[in-house]
Amino acid sequence: MSVYRDPKSWLVFVVAGLATAFAWLSLINPGMAGLIELCGENGVFAYIAPWDGERLLGLGAMWCAMGVAMMVPCITAALVANAWRWRESYGFFTAALCHALGYFGVVLPLVLAAAGLEWGLESAGLLRGGSPPDHPAASALLVGAGLGSLAWRRRNCPWPRLWLGPVHGGVRHAYRHMPVLVAMITVQLAAGSMNLGVMFLLGLAMLALEFSPRALRHAVPAIR
């Protein structure tokens, strides 16, 4: 499609790539302690007393970086498609930014809720320093919640199909991703929130889902 050959589209891909690289670097920076190391079992934040707000702040920063690292690559095609659709009304880059704001406006509270859940589980003694839960029942509940999210049917919560603008397009995009995002969060917690291997595999799985033929059909009307 011609939209993906436009120089503006490639600039969006470059910016998205840089944001993703910076997020991964902030998590695993070997030169100065990354967020995962700081929040890990022997990290600075791990020695804060239970229910302390500083630990929650550290986990919140880590989960936000994880969200950017895992999700930005998955939405770049939709950013370009939505920007192309609304370029005459908003301008290409403004429309892309509005789509991103709409998307992360929905996703960010979910990411912060994941940080709060981990903080609560740690403070209750069910987790320790980003490792998997100490109790099998906690792991089973997390995985069960993820499977329940995937089984959730969006048709039970109707959503208007009309796109009112690029922000609304971003919100719809996040809404469509919500069951998978919840499943990713619960699996990450069950496997250990600081397990980089699982994080990378989940990101690849989400990327594959986003570029599947069915997912791409959602973007096609936006660029016609």
LINKA-V285418 format. One record per residue. N is the residue number from 0. PHI is phi as a letter, one per 20 degrees, with the letter a starting at -180 (none if undefined). PSI is psi in degrees with one decimal (NA if undefined). OMEGA is omega in radians with two decimals (NA if undefined). Layout:
BEGIN
n->{N,N}
phi->{PHI,PHI}
psi->{PSI,PSI}
omega->{OMEGA,OMEGA}
END
This chain:
BEGIN
n->{0,1,2,3,4,5,6,7,8,9,10,11,12,13,14,15,16,17,18,19,20,21,22,23,24,25,26,27,28,29,30,31,32,33,34,35,36,37,38,39,40,41,42,43,44,45,46,47,48,49,50,51,52,53,54,55,56,57,58,59,60,61,62,63,64,65,66,67,68,69,70,71,72,73,74,75,76,77,78,79,80,81,82,83,84,85,86,87,88,89,90,91,92,93,94,95,96,97,98,99,100,101,102,103,104,105,106,107,108,109,110,111,112,113,114,115,116,117,118,119,120,121,122,123,124,125,126,127,128,129,130,131,132,133,134,135,136,137,138,139,140,141,142,143,144,145,146,147,148,149,150,151,152,153,154,155,156,157,158,159,160,161,162,163,164,165,166,167,168,169,170,171,172,173,174,175,176,177,178,179,180,181,182,183,184,185,186,187,188,189,190,191,192,193,194,195,196,197,198,199,200,201,202,203,204,205,206,207,208,209,210,211,212,213,214,215,216,217,218,219,220,221,222,223}
phi->{none,f,g,e,e,f,g,f,f,f,f,f,f,f,f,f,f,f,f,f,f,f,f,f,f,f,e,c,g,f,f,c,g,f,f,f,f,f,e,f,g,d,f,g,f,f,e,f,f,g,m,e,f,f,f,f,f,f,f,f,f,f,f,f,f,f,f,f,f,e,d,g,f,f,d,f,f,f,g,f,f,f,f,f,f,d,f,f,e,d,n,f,f,f,f,f,f,f,f,f,f,f,f,f,f,e,f,g,g,f,f,f,f,f,f,f,f,f,f,f,f,f,f,e,n,e,c,b,l,m,e,f,g,f,d,g,f,f,f,f,f,f,f,f,f,f,f,f,f,f,e,f,d,f,f,f,c,g,c,f,e,f,e,e,r,f,f,f,f,f,f,f,f,f,f,f,e,g,g,f,f,f,f,f,f,f,f,f,f,f,e,o,f,d,e,f,f,f,g,f,f,f,f,f,f,f,f,f,f,f,d,f,g,f,f,f,f,f,e,g,f,f,d,e}
psi->{142.5,-27.9,-35.1,-6.1,-5.8,135.8,-33.4,-36.9,-43.2,-32.1,-38.6,-43.1,-39.0,-45.9,-42.4,-40.4,-40.8,-41.5,-40.4,-45.2,-41.5,-39.3,-45.5,-38.8,-40.3,-25.6,-40.4,15.5,114.8,-22.9,-53.3,143.8,126.4,171.5,-37.1,-40.0,-40.6,-33.8,-5.1,-175.7,-34.7,12.8,170.1,-45.0,-17.7,-17.7,5.5,144.0,151.0,146.9,17.2,139.3,-26.8,-36.3,-42.2,-39.8,-43.9,-43.4,-37.3,-44.2,-41.2,-45.1,-33.8,-42.8,-39.0,-41.0,-43.7,-45.7,-36.8,-30.4,-30.8,-44.0,-27.8,-18.2,1.8,-40.7,-40.6,-35.5,-46.9,-43.9,-45.3,-36.9,-39.5,-39.2,-40.2,15.5,-34.0,-29.7,-36.5,-20.1,146.0,-52.3,-35.7,-41.4,-40.8,-42.6,-40.8,-38.8,-44.5,-40.7,-41.9,-41.2,-53.9,-17.0,-28.8,-39.9,-36.3,-46.4,-34.8,-40.9,-43.0,-33.3,-36.2,-41.8,-41.6,-37.1,-44.3,-41.7,-43.5,-42.0,-39.2,-45.1,-27.9,-1.4,14.9,-17.3,161.3,113.1,42.8,7.8,168.0,158.0,145.4,-21.6,127.2,-32.2,-37.6,-41.7,-42.7,-39.7,-40.4,-47.2,-39.1,-38.7,-38.8,-44.1,-37.9,-36.8,-41.8,-29.7,-10.8,137.8,120.8,-22.5,-15.9,-13.2,85.5,146.6,131.9,136.3,-22.9,129.7,116.1,-5.9,176.2,-32.8,-44.4,-36.6,-40.4,-38.7,-43.6,-40.7,-46.3,-39.2,-40.0,-31.7,-13.6,-48.9,-41.1,-38.4,-43.8,-42.2,-41.8,-42.9,-46.0,-38.8,-41.4,-41.6,-40.5,-33.0,-8.9,116.2,-23.1,20.0,100.6,-35.1,-46.3,-40.7,-44.8,-43.0,-39.6,-40.2,-42.1,-40.1,-42.0,-38.7,-42.3,-40.7,-39.8,-30.2,16.2,156.6,-38.8,-42.5,-38.5,-28.5,-26.7,-28.5,-21.5,-46.0,-23.6,-17.2,12.4,NA}
omega->{-3.05,-3.11,-3.09,3.05,-3.13,3.12,3.12,3.11,3.14,3.09,3.07,3.11,3.14,3.13,3.11,3.11,3.12,3.12,3.12,-3.14,3.13,3.13,3.10,3.13,3.13,3.13,-2.94,-3.08,-3.10,-3.11,3.05,-2.97,3.08,-3.07,3.14,3.11,-3.13,-3.11,-3.08,-3.03,3.14,-3.12,-3.12,-3.06,-3.09,-3.10,3.09,-3.09,3.11,3.14,3.11,-3.09,-3.14,3.08,3.10,3.11,3.12,3.11,3.11,3.11,-3.13,-3.13,3.08,3.09,3.08,3.13,3.11,-3.09,-3.04,-2.98,-3.10,3.10,-3.07,-3.05,-3.05,3.14,3.11,3.07,-3.12,-3.12,-3.12,3.10,3.12,-3.13,-3.02,-3.04,-3.11,-3.11,-3.01,-2.93,-3.01,-3.05,3.10,3.12,3.11,3.13,3.14,3.08,3.14,3.14,3.10,-3.12,-3.08,3.00,3.08,-3.05,-3.07,3.09,3.11,3.12,3.12,3.06,3.09,3.08,3.11,3.10,3.12,3.11,3.12,3.13,3.09,-3.09,3.10,3.10,-3.13,3.10,3.11,2.98,3.09,3.10,3.05,3.13,3.12,-3.08,3.14,-3.13,3.12,3.10,-3.13,3.13,3.13,3.13,3.10,3.10,3.10,3.12,3.10,3.10,3.13,3.14,-3.11,-3.09,-3.12,-3.12,3.09,3.10,-3.04,-3.13,-3.11,-3.12,-3.11,3.08,-3.09,-3.12,-3.09,3.09,3.12,3.07,3.10,3.11,3.09,3.13,3.12,3.13,3.12,-3.13,-2.93,-3.13,-3.14,3.13,3.12,3.12,3.12,-3.12,-3.10,3.09,3.12,3.11,-3.13,-3.13,-3.05,-3.01,-3.10,3.08,-3.06,3.14,3.12,3.12,-3.13,-3.14,3.10,3.09,3.10,3.13,3.12,3.12,3.12,3.11,-3.09,-3.12,3.02,-3.13,-3.13,-3.14,-3.14,3.11,3.09,-3.10,-3.06,-3.14,-3.09,-3.06,3.08,NA}
END
